[in-house]
Amino acid sequence: MKKEKLEFFKKLLLKRKEEILKEVLETKKGLTEKGEPLPDALDQATRESDLAFELRLRDREQKLLKKIEKALKKIENGTYGICEVCGSEIDEKRLMARPEATLCIDCKRAQERIEKIKGE
């Protein structure tokens, strides 16, 4: 992949990383701030449900951060954009949609079929 494209994807990955970290800080801030007690049990349950949902989102984002870090390392070592399974180049359109992608679309589809069969 050309140097200009690598720089583009590096900037894109760093921007996504920054956005995620900003959201994590906002969530952390929200967790540490004490809200006033809610007299209504339904309101309290809604607040707790919202919090659980927010924490699940942050967990997913932590996994995405790891993938972003892996992609940034691949840019540095010259293996970015190469499928980890078959060794072919990952299509640029795929990288635009998922710059942290490590599999070409064919290998990703095969992986998803296997996961579906296994029930994962």
ABEGO torsion letter per residue (X at the ends): XBAAAAAAAAAAAAAAAAAAAAAAAAAAAAAABBBBBBABAAAAAAAAAAAAAAAAAAAAAAAAAAAAAAAAAAAAAGABGBBAAAGBBBBAAAAAABAABABBAAAAAAAAAAAAAAGX
